[in-house]
Amino acid sequence: MAMIPVEKSDKIKSLPKISSLGHCSLNRPVNSKLLLWGPLPAAMLAVLWILAISFKTPIIRGRTTTMDLIRSTDSLIQQHVREFGDTPQSYTELRLYALEHNGRYSAYDVWGERLEYLRLGKVNYLLRSFGLDGVQNRPNHSPDIGVYHWGQMAQHGLRYDEQSGAMHARPSVVLFAGADNSTGSWHARIFVDPMTGNRRLLVRSRELNNFFMLAPHDYVEEFLWIPGQDKIAFTASQSNRYSDGLYIWDLRTDESSNLFTLDPEINDLDPGAKQRRLYVAMSSVRNSNPPSVAVFAMASNDFILDPYKFFHPSNLHVFSVGEQYLHVKPNVSPKVKSDLYNLDFLGTVTVAPGGEGLPIQQSWLSLPLGGDWEKGVIAWQSFAAQHSKSQLAPYAIWGVAMLYRDAATREGRSSRTGQILSSYGVELGTAMTKLIVAPAYIRGIGAWIAGQS
């Protein structure tokens, strides 16, 4: 059977054996003695055989036909990338491109469902059919038919350090570019489309070939794995389809819950209508019993976001993630430094040792958090320039703004040098507000920086 071409080390799982109805299996020979028992058993056996063939053949033929459709569509997308250096913006553009080159094209699988094409970036995309069951991949369910192009996956991904069970003010943002769960069986990563601003969270299994899942939100901003569970906590805002808030995504059921809509005690933050906006930033997860997740959150009533007000313990919301999701008061608030403009705020204290991560993550982990100021500025600016379209670029520009603001304070804002350094910080803050790939709260902080003189 023809296989779908996939990236290196990615294979389509072999089709499961399909048994006939009743107790007669197609995978074992029919006992010829049954024919001696009379015409009725023989007739029943013949009917069962016909039913088995009628059920088995469409399923196999359907998968084969859909595989061929996906393979040809994948070739078209690759041709589009070679011709224009970019993936199609939408399925409409893909269909028009296909019609120009082939004269005809169908975007539907044999079960009558439209294929899902999801652009993840200039060369990254996802193409799949949800198969006979009509739902996306889930553990213990039949695998979807599809291909994905999302670059390499680190052999040993980075992980959040859960051992201490401490609550931190902020996790290292490097984890948002790819992180493993505590057992190393799942890998999650945020993909940012610099054209549309969509931020999609995809999870990939390290144990099941070609097994992947897509989080049910198109503007995921930050995420962390829940310790000891196949669940992910992610923040999201600015979508026209979904509410802002903190979501818990259960991979086993492929269901998600916005925790800000579940507790009546936090109605002031309940987005309610989709037009209601929130600033939300991931704080930490805690390996307790049950585990907990913490975020900073404020109503987005103003485009300007004062970081000193936002990252205040009064805006910290902690949720217990057990059999029920409960909003709890933090026993001990994480220590937030009085000067938020310190690179440790973006640092690596929450990254567990032993993970190598992707090259972009290795570059981030090598960035200086102190020492010579000029060398630090050059390093952070170079990272931002080299990875300007990545999910880490907004944090890198934020880091450079921190360096300039700190230097302006040391030099004295009334001095000539201090004024020059401060003006550079204002320019960086303005750039942060215009970053389509940046989380909403970073753009708000950028507006605050730009307003400082």
N, C-alpha and C positions, 0 to 999 in steps of 0.2 A: 504494500500500500504506500502511495506517495506520501512523503512527510513534508511538513511546512518548514521552509528554511528559517532557522532562528539564529540568534547570536551564539557565539562560542559558549560551549558548556551547557547550552539550553536545549533540552530534548522534549518532544511531545511524548507523554506517557502512552504506553500501548493500550489498546482498547480492551475493556474488560470483557470477559466471556459472558455471553447472554444466554440464559437458559430458557427453555420453552415453558409454556404454562403448565400448571399441574405438577405432577411428580416425575414426568418423563423428561430427562435432560438430553439436550442435543449433544452433549459431550460424552455420552456413553452409548454403547451399542444396544439396540433393541433386542430384548430376549425373544428369539424366534418361537419359543414354546407358547407365547401368548396367542399366536395365530392358530394353535390347535384347540383353543378353548371355545371357538365358535366365531361366527361372523360379526357379532355385536362388538366384542372387544377389539377385533381387527379394524372395524369401522371407526370406533372411538379413537384408536391409535392413529389412524389416518387423519382424522379431524384435528387431533392435537398437533400432528406434524405440520399440517397446513397452517394452523394458527401460529405455530412457532416460526415458520418461515415468513409469514406475513408480518409478524412483529419484528423479527430480527433484521430482515433485509432493509426496510426503510430506515432503521436506526443507523445501520452501517453505511448505507448509501447516503443518508443525510449527512453524516459526519464527513464522509469522503467528499461530497459535493461542496460542503461548507469549507473544508480544508482547501479545496482548489480555489474557491472564491477568495478566501483570505490570502492565499499564496499569490494570486494574481493582483489583488489589491495592494498587498505589501510591495510587490515589484513596481507598481505604479507610483507609490509613495517614494520609494527609493529613487525612481527615475526623476520625480519632481525635485528631490533634494539635490541630485546631481545637476539638474538643469538650472535651478534657481538658488541653490544653496540654502534652502529652507523647506520645512514641511508645510503642507497645505494648512491654511488657517482654520478651516472647518470642513465638515463633510460636504457641504455645498460646493466649495472650491475643489475638493477632491473629485466629486462627481463630474463637474464641468471639465476638469483636466482629463478625466477618464474618457468622457465623450469625445473630446477633441482627438484623442489618440486611438481609441478603439471603436468609436462610433456608437457603442451601446454599453450600458453598465447597469447592474442591479446591486443595490446596497442591502439586500435582504437575504438572510439565510433560508434554508429549506423549511424552517419552522415558521416562516413569515415574519420574523423579528428583524429589525434593522441592526446591522453591525454597529458596534460602538467604535468610533474613531476618536481618540483623545490626543490632542497635540500637547506635548509636554515641554516643547522648546524647539529650537532651530533644527535639531537632528533627532530629538527624542520624541517618541510617540507610542501609543498603545492602540492595538487593533484586535478586536475579539468578537466572538459570538457567544451568547450566554447559553447556547445549547438547548437541549430538549427541556430542561427544567426551567429555563427562562430567568435564572438568577445568577449572580456572579459567583465565582469560586468561593467555597467555604469548606473548612475541614470536614471530612467524611461525606462529601458530596462529589458528584461526577465533575471532573475538571472541565473548565471552559476550553474552547478552541480558539487560539489566538497567537499573536506574536507581540513582542514588545522590544523596543529599542530605547534603553535608558542607560546605556553605558555600563561600565564595569561595576561589580560589587566587591568590596574589599573582602579578602579571605578572612580576616579577623576584624570585624567592625568595632567601632567604639561603643562603649557602654556607660550608662550612668552609674556612678559609684553609690550602691545601695547599702554598703556594709555598715556604715556608722549609724544609719537610721536618723541622721540629723536633718533638720529642715534648713535649707539655704535660702538666702534672699533671691538668688538667681542661679540657674544652671549655666554651664558653659554653652554658648550658642553654637559651638561647633557640632553639637549633637544633632542640630536641626538639619544638617546636610547629610545625615545618615547615622543610624544607631541600631544596634542589636538589642534584643530583649535580654533578660538576665541569663537565660539558658543558651543563648546563641542560636536558637532555632528559627527566629524571625528577624528580618531586617527591614527597617522602615526608613523612608527618605521623602523629603519635600522637594517637588519639582516646581520651578517657577518659570512661567512663560513671560518673557520680557515684553512681548507684544500686547498681550491681553491683561497681564497682571494676575492671571489665575495661579493659585498656589495649591497643587494637588499632592495629597499624601498617599503614597503607594507602599504597600507592604509585600515583601517577597519571602517565600519560605526557603530556608536553607536545606530542608530535608526532602521536600517534594519538588521534583523537577517541573519547571514551567508553571508553578503555582504562585499566583499573585492576587492581591485584593486592592481595591480603590476605596478610600474613605469617602463617605457620603457628604462631602462639602467641597465647594470649589474655591474657597479662600481660607484654607488652613494656614495659620501663621506660625505656630510653634507646637511642639509635641514632646511628650515623654512617655516611656513605657511604664505601666503600673507594675510594681514589683510582685513577682510570683504569680502573675495572671496574664492570660492572652488578651490583654486589653491595653488600649492606648488612650491617654488623655491629650486632647489637642485644643488649642484656642483658635478661634476663627472670627472674622469680622469683615464688613464691607461687601458682603455678597448680596445680590439682588434676589437670590433664590432661597437662602437659608437665614435663620436668625443668628445674631452675634452671640458669643458666649463661650463657655467651657464645655466640651463634649467628652463623653466616655464612649469609645468605640469598642464593642465586644466582637473580636474576630470569629469566635465560635458561632455566633448567631448572626453576624453581620448587621447588628443593630447599634444605633447610637442614641445617646440621650444628652440633651442640653441641660446641664445641672442648674443653670440659672433660672430655668423655668419650673423646677421641681419643688423648690422650697419657698413657702409663703413669707419667710422672714427676710427674704432678699428681693422683695417685689420692686424695690427701687432700682434694681439692676435688671429686672426681667425685661428683655427686649420686646416681648409681646409682638407687636406688629413688626414686620421685617424692616420697616423704615427706621426703627429705633436703633441707635448705634451705641457701641461700647468700645472703650479702650480696654484691652485685655492682654496681659503679659504673663507668661509662665513663670512660676516661682520655683517649685520643687516637687518632688515626690518623696514619700517617706516609707521606709520598709518597716511598717508597724503592723499590728494585728487588730483590725484589718488595715491594709495600706491606706495612705491618704495622699491627696494631691492639693497643692496650694497655688493660687493665682492672685495677681493684682488686677483689680478691675474698677473702672469708673465709667459713669455715663459720659458719652461723647457729646457734650453740649457745646463744646468750643473746639475749633480746629487747633488751637494752641494748647499744648499739654505741658504743664510745669512738672518736671520729673521729681522735684522734691515733694510735691503734693501727691503725685501718682504712686511713687514707691514709698508710701507711708504705711506703717502697720495697720492703720484704720481701714485701708483699702485692700487688706489681705483677706482672702476667702479660702477656707480650708474645707475639704470634703472628704469624708470617710467613704472608701470604696469597698464595701463588703457586700453582703447579700442585698442590702439596700444602700442607696446613696444618700448620705446625711451631711448637712451643712453643720459644721462644728466650729466652735471658737478655738483658736490656736492656744494651746497651753503655754507655749513659749514662742513668741514672735521671732522670726529670723532677724539677725542683726543687720541692719542696713546702715552702711557707713554714712556719716554726715555729709561727706563729699562724694556724691554719686559719680562725679567725673573722675573716676579712677579706673584704669584698665582692668583691674581685678574684677570689676563688675561684669566683664565679658569673658573672664578667664577660664581656667581649666580645673578648678578645685573639685568639680563634681564629675570629672571623667575618671573612670576606673582604669587602673594600669593594665597594660598588656594588649590593648587594641591598637591596630595600625591605621585603620581608616583609609579613606581615599586620598589621593595626592593633594587635593585642595584642603582636606582636613589636616594633613601633615604640615602643609604650609601654614595653616592657621595656628597650629600648636607650637610652631617655631617662632611666632611673632613675640617680640619682647614686651613684657609687661612693666618694665622699669629700666633703670640704667640711663645711658646717654640719650638725651632728649632728641637730638638731631637724627641719630641712627634709628630711634623709634619711629619718628615721623616718616622717614624714608621707607622703612619696612612696611608700615601700615598703609601708606599711600600706594606703594608698589602692589601690595596685595589687592587693594580696592581696584586699581587700574587693570590688573591681570584677570580679575574675576568679577568684572563689572556687571555681568548678567546673572550671577549666581545668587543663591539665597543668603549667602554670607556677606555680600557686598554692602547692604545697608548697615550692618553691624561694624564693618571695617571703617566706613565713613564716619559713623558715630564715634569710633575709637580715635580717629584723627581729630575730630572736633574736640574730644576730651583733652587731647594733648595740647592743642592750641589754646583752649580755655585755661588749662592749668598753667601754661607758660605765661599767658597774659596776666593772670592773677599774680604770679611770682614777680613779674616785671613791674607791676603796678598799672592799672588800667588808665590812669591819667598820663602815664609816660608815653613818649612817642612810640617806643618799641611795643609797649602794651597795647596801644591803639591799633598798631599794624597787625599784631597777633590776634587781637579781638576781631578785627575785620575779616581775617581769614576764617575764623570760627563762624562768623555770620554767613559767609559764602558757603561754607560746608553745611550749615543748618538749612540754608535755602535749597541746596542740592538734595538734602534728605527729604524735604517736603515734596520734591518732584519725582522721587524714585517710585515708579509704579510697582516694583517688586518688593517694596518695603512694607512690613506690618504697619497697621494704622497708627499704633502708639508711637512708633519710631518717626513717622511723618509728623505727628503732633509735637514730639519733642524737638524735631528739627525746626518747626515753626517757632518754638520757644527760644531755641538757640539763635535763630535769625533775628528775633526781636530784641536780643541783648545788645547793648552798645558799650 
